[in-house]
Amino acid sequence: MASRVESGERSVIPNVLADRYASTPIVILFSEEHKFRLERDLWIAVMEGQAALGLDIPKIPKKAIAAYKAQRDNLDLDSIRRRELELRHDEKARLEEFNALAGYELAHLGMTSRDQSDNIEQMQIRNGLVIIRDRTVATLSRFARSALKNSELVYAGRTHLAPAQPSLIGKLFSDAGEELLLGFDRLEELIEKYPLRGLKGAMGTQTDQLQLFNGDIDKVEALEKRIARFLGFKNVLGSVGQIYPRSLDFEVVSTLYQLISGPRSLAFTLRLMAEKEQFTEGFKKGQVGSSAMPHKMNTRTLERVEGLSRVLKGYLAMAESVTGEQFYGGDVSDSSTRRVFIPDSFFATDGLFQSLLTVLDEGDFYPAVINAELKKYLPFLTTTRLLMAAVKNGVGRETAHEAIRDHSVAVALKMREEGQGDNDLLDRLSKDPRINMTREQLDKAIANPAEFVGNAPAQIAEFAKRVEGIVEKYPEAASYIPEPIL
């Protein structure tokens, strides 16, 4: 039976993450065509380096390099795939194709497949990290903007999903932003230190390059440094086997996962607030919320943030699975796993940021609904202030605590049983001799909710100031506008 390639019936099934969620730059970066062109660039750079360092057997003439350069963009993916089907070796198939087009067999001298694939994949990874850094800067900028915009909007803060104390809507963004800053610092450090495997040969000993250069280690090292500069790397690993340590892949994916953790938490909080009609992620003209229920305006984009975070969590497990699995010089048992999780981790992360940035640009809060809930729960949220007010009025602390607890529990049960009835806690306390306070005194104790948010305004301001420094460093990234999302 003929293969799908031989019969010309090979169907192109898109990568869902790339096709549906990720932005254009990151999709291009990890596309097959772009990778193959990068590999050809590396082959050409190695040949140029070998010629410049005096390799004379075999001699690499300028016309040969020119011939390879002329064919750099002449990509026939079907032809390459047919070669691979016969050879069962992807790098050899691409090498033979390039040699045949150029009319020479001077590419890949002294190299092994991992000199080619690992180094190019690392270049893609590092460039992908830079794109994700820019998405992070854009998100931090939006977080700071939203934090400042909502730095006076008091809401009924929650812990354990239950009303706890008043806080500021802006602090939701500074809290998530603080976690994102931790990931951003780690990402910056990773980009700066991320090391290249280098030209190490089949077992990492560089023996084939040494043989080509007649044992001249200085020329071998000079060639490797030249290639590292060409690929844009400052650091090169010293001692490796056939492959670079796959724990480095785990560090990359775990950094991506740390980056999206704060945004993921915020997205879930905003979904909960949308359920209470306190927030909207935006609903454009013509948009449909449900095919069956026309009234619905679902938080579909925030739900997507949650979904993509789960996808990335799965890829983190895949990255962990190839860590510590190198035996002797290494093998290709990790190949199929890495072909999936490396590009897809970046697609998922970028897609998550595209989605969240869209919500941050289009979403907003409903202060009237937020204030109504605050008013409803305010007596509960300020019981510590009521307790201190009673103490200052001469009531014993434990006596006041018992009275406030008794009435708070009774009112909470009444409100639930009556379907969220009025909160009459202050009326009950004013009539309890244990408290010894009038209704007017109790009202005065909780008159200004803005006084109950503690140091939140300063925390928001400090977060925004830190982000301001990052924005000044990366102004173009901060102004990034996400691509239209499906």
SVG drawing of the C-alpha trace seen along z (x, -y; Angstrom):
<svg xmlns="http://www.w3.org/2000/svg" viewBox="-37 -59 84 61">
<polyline fill="none" stroke="black" stroke-width="0.4" points="0.0,0.0 1.4,-3.4 2.1,-5.9 0.3,-9.1 3.4,-10.9 3.8,-8.7 0.2,-8.9 0.2,-12.7 -2.7,-12.4 -1.0,-13.7 -3.5,-15.9 -2.3,-18.9 -3.9,-19.0 -3.2,-22.3 -1.7,-22.5 -4.7,-23.7 -2.6,-25.8 -0.7,-27.5 -3.8,-27.9 -6.3,-29.1 -4.5,-30.7 -0.9,-31.8 0.2,-35.1 1.8,-35.3 5.5,-35.9 5.6,-32.8 4.0,-30.6 6.5,-31.8 9.4,-31.2 8.5,-27.5 7.2,-26.8 8.8,-24.0 9.8,-26.4 11.5,-28.8 13.4,-26.1 14.7,-24.6 15.9,-28.1 17.7,-28.6 19.4,-25.2 20.6,-26.2 21.9,-29.5 23.8,-27.5 25.3,-25.2 26.4,-28.2 27.8,-29.9 29.9,-26.8 31.2,-26.6 32.2,-30.2 33.8,-29.8 35.8,-26.8 37.0,-28.5 37.9,-31.7 39.9,-29.6 42.0,-28.1 40.4,-24.6 42.1,-23.4 41.3,-19.7 38.6,-19.8 38.8,-23.4 35.5,-25.4 35.6,-27.8 33.6,-31.0 31.5,-29.9 30.4,-26.9 29.2,-29.0 27.5,-31.3 25.7,-28.3 24.4,-27.3 23.3,-30.8 21.4,-31.0 19.4,-27.9 18.7,-29.0 15.0,-29.8 14.4,-27.1 12.4,-24.8 10.4,-21.8 8.9,-20.3 7.4,-17.3 10.8,-16.5 12.5,-16.6 9.8,-14.4 10.2,-11.9 13.9,-11.7 13.2,-11.2 10.8,-8.5 13.6,-6.6 16.5,-7.6 14.5,-7.5 16.7,-10.4 15.3,-13.9 18.6,-15.9 20.2,-13.7 17.2,-14.2 17.5,-18.0 21.2,-17.9 21.0,-15.8 18.3,-18.1 20.5,-21.2 23.6,-19.6 21.6,-18.5 20.3,-22.0 23.7,-23.6 25.6,-21.0 28.2,-20.5 28.8,-18.2 30.6,-20.6 27.9,-21.3 27.9,-19.5 31.7,-18.8 32.8,-17.6 29.2,-17.9 26.6,-15.6 22.9,-16.0 22.7,-17.4 25.2,-20.1 22.5,-21.2 19.1,-20.4 19.9,-21.1 21.6,-24.5 18.8,-25.6 16.1,-24.5 17.9,-26.4 17.9,-29.5 14.2,-29.1 13.7,-28.6 15.7,-31.7 14.0,-33.9 10.7,-32.5 11.5,-33.5 12.2,-37.0 8.7,-37.1 7.1,-35.8 9.1,-38.5 7.5,-41.1 4.0,-39.6 4.8,-39.7 5.8,-43.4 2.5,-44.2 0.6,-42.3 2.4,-44.0 1.7,-47.3 -2.0,-46.5 -2.0,-45.2 -0.5,-48.5 -3.0,-50.6 -5.9,-48.6 -4.5,-48.7 -4.3,-52.5 -7.6,-52.9 -9.3,-50.9 -7.2,-52.1 -10.2,-53.7 -12.9,-51.2 -13.6,-49.3 -15.1,-45.8 -16.1,-43.0 -12.8,-41.1 -12.9,-37.4 -10.8,-34.5 -11.9,-30.9 -14.5,-32.4 -16.3,-34.0 -16.6,-37.7 -13.6,-38.6 -12.5,-42.3 -12.9,-45.3 -10.2,-45.7 -9.6,-47.5 -10.3,-46.2 -6.9,-47.6 -5.2,-45.3 -6.5,-42.3 -4.2,-43.4 -1.2,-44.4 -1.4,-41.0 -1.4,-39.1 1.2,-41.4 3.5,-40.8 3.5,-37.1 4.0,-37.9 7.0,-40.1 8.6,-37.0 8.2,-35.1 9.5,-38.1 12.7,-38.3 13.3,-34.6 12.6,-34.9 15.0,-37.8 17.7,-35.8 17.1,-32.8 17.3,-34.8 20.6,-36.3 22.3,-33.1 20.7,-30.5 23.6,-28.5 24.1,-27.0 25.2,-23.4 27.8,-24.4 29.7,-22.4 30.6,-19.4 30.2,-16.5 28.7,-13.0 29.9,-12.3 30.6,-15.9 34.4,-15.5 34.7,-17.7 37.0,-15.0 35.8,-15.4 36.4,-19.1 39.8,-18.5 40.6,-16.0 39.5,-18.5 41.8,-21.2 44.7,-18.7 44.4,-18.8 44.4,-22.6 42.2,-23.1 42.4,-26.9 40.7,-26.8 38.1,-24.4 37.3,-26.6 37.4,-29.7 34.8,-28.1 32.5,-27.3 32.7,-30.8 32.1,-32.2 28.9,-30.1 27.7,-31.0 28.0,-34.7 26.2,-34.0 23.3,-32.4 23.2,-35.2 24.5,-33.4 26.9,-34.7 27.3,-31.4 28.3,-27.9 28.1,-24.7 31.6,-23.3 31.1,-19.5 28.1,-17.7 27.4,-14.5 25.5,-14.2 22.7,-16.3 22.4,-19.2 21.0,-18.5 17.2,-18.2 16.8,-19.6 17.4,-22.9 14.1,-22.3 12.4,-21.7 13.8,-25.0 12.3,-26.8 8.8,-25.3 8.7,-25.7 9.6,-29.3 6.7,-29.7 4.4,-28.0 5.5,-30.3 4.8,-33.3 1.2,-32.3 0.4,-31.4 -0.5,-34.9 -2.5,-35.8 -4.3,-32.4 -5.3,-33.2 -6.6,-36.7 -8.5,-35.3 -10.3,-32.8 -11.2,-35.6 -12.5,-37.8 -14.7,-34.8 -16.1,-34.6 -16.8,-38.3 -18.5,-38.1 -20.8,-35.4 -21.9,-38.0 -22.3,-40.6 -19.5,-42.7 -17.2,-42.4 -17.5,-41.9 -14.7,-40.7 -16.3,-42.6 -18.9,-41.7 -18.6,-43.0 -21.4,-43.9 -22.4,-40.8 -20.8,-38.5 -22.8,-35.4 -22.7,-34.0 -24.7,-30.8 -26.1,-29.0 -29.2,-28.1 -29.6,-30.9 -29.4,-34.3 -29.2,-36.3 -25.9,-34.8 -22.6,-36.7 -20.2,-34.0 -16.7,-34.6 -15.3,-32.5 -12.0,-34.3 -11.2,-34.0 -12.2,-30.4 -9.7,-30.0 -7.0,-31.3 -7.8,-28.5 -7.8,-26.0 -4.5,-27.0 -2.9,-26.9 -3.9,-23.3 -2.4,-22.6 0.9,-24.1 0.8,-22.2 0.6,-19.0 3.7,-20.1 5.5,-20.8 5.0,-17.1 6.3,-16.1 9.4,-18.3 10.0,-16.7 9.7,-13.2 12.8,-13.7 14.8,-15.2 17.4,-12.9 16.9,-10.4 20.2,-10.7 22.3,-7.5 25.9,-7.5 26.1,-10.2 22.3,-10.4 19.8,-9.1 16.6,-10.2 14.1,-8.7 13.1,-12.2 12.7,-13.4 9.0,-12.9 8.2,-14.3 10.3,-17.4 8.8,-17.9 5.5,-18.4 6.1,-20.2 8.8,-22.7 6.8,-24.6 3.4,-23.9 4.5,-25.3 5.3,-28.6 2.0,-28.5 0.0,-27.9 1.8,-30.6 1.5,-33.1 -2.1,-32.2 -2.9,-32.7 -1.3,-36.2 -3.2,-37.1 -6.4,-36.1 -5.7,-37.9 -4.5,-41.0 -7.8,-41.1 -9.8,-40.9 -7.7,-43.6 -8.3,-45.9 -12.0,-45.2 -13.2,-44.3 -14.5,-46.5 -16.1,-46.5 -19.6,-47.5 -19.1,-49.8 -22.9,-49.9 -23.1,-46.1 -19.8,-46.1 -21.0,-48.8 -24.3,-47.0 -22.5,-43.9 -20.2,-45.9 -23.1,-47.6 -24.7,-44.2 -21.7,-42.6 -20.0,-45.7 -21.1,-45.1 -19.7,-41.6 -16.5,-42.8 -15.9,-45.4 -16.6,-43.3 -13.0,-43.8 -13.6,-47.6 -16.9,-47.2 -15.1,-45.1 -12.5,-47.8 -15.1,-50.5 -17.0,-48.6 -13.8,-48.1 -13.1,-51.8 -16.6,-52.4 -15.7,-50.4 -17.0,-47.0 -14.8,-43.9 -13.2,-42.5 -14.5,-38.9 -18.0,-40.1 -18.1,-42.3 -16.7,-39.4 -19.4,-37.0 -22.2,-39.5 -20.9,-40.3 -20.4,-36.6 -23.9,-35.7 -25.6,-38.3 -23.3,-37.9 -24.1,-34.2 -27.8,-34.8 -27.9,-37.5 -26.0,-35.4 -28.3,-32.4 -31.4,-34.7 -30.1,-36.2 -29.5,-32.8 -32.8,-31.4 -34.7,-34.4 -32.9,-34.6 -30.3,-37.3 -32.4,-39.6 -31.3,-42.8 -28.3,-42.9 -29.6,-44.1 -26.5,-43.4 -26.1,-47.0 -29.7,-47.2 -29.3,-44.0 -26.0,-45.2 -27.5,-48.6 -30.2,-46.8 -27.8,-44.4 -26.8,-45.8 -23.6,-43.8 -22.4,-46.2 -23.5,-49.4 -23.4,-51.4 -26.1,-53.4 -26.9,-52.8 -25.3,-56.2 -22.1,-55.2 -22.1,-51.9 -22.7,-53.7 -19.9,-56.1 -17.5,-53.2 -18.0,-51.9 -18.9,-55.1 -16.0,-55.3 -15.1,-52.0 -12.1,-53.6 -10.5,-53.6 -10.8,-49.8 -8.4,-48.9 -5.2,-49.3 -2.0,-49.8 -3.6,-48.7 -3.2,-52.1 0.5,-52.2 0.9,-48.6 -0.8,-49.4 1.4,-52.5 4.6,-50.6 3.7,-47.9 2.9,-50.5 6.2,-52.2 8.1,-48.9 6.3,-48.3 7.0,-51.8 10.7,-51.0 10.1,-47.9 8.0,-49.8 10.7,-52.4 13.1,-49.6 10.8,-47.9 8.4,-50.7 7.5,-49.0 6.6,-45.7 4.5,-47.6 2.4,-49.1 1.7,-45.8 -1.8,-45.3 -2.9,-41.6 -4.0,-40.1 -7.7,-39.6 -8.7,-36.4 -11.1,-33.7"/>
</svg>
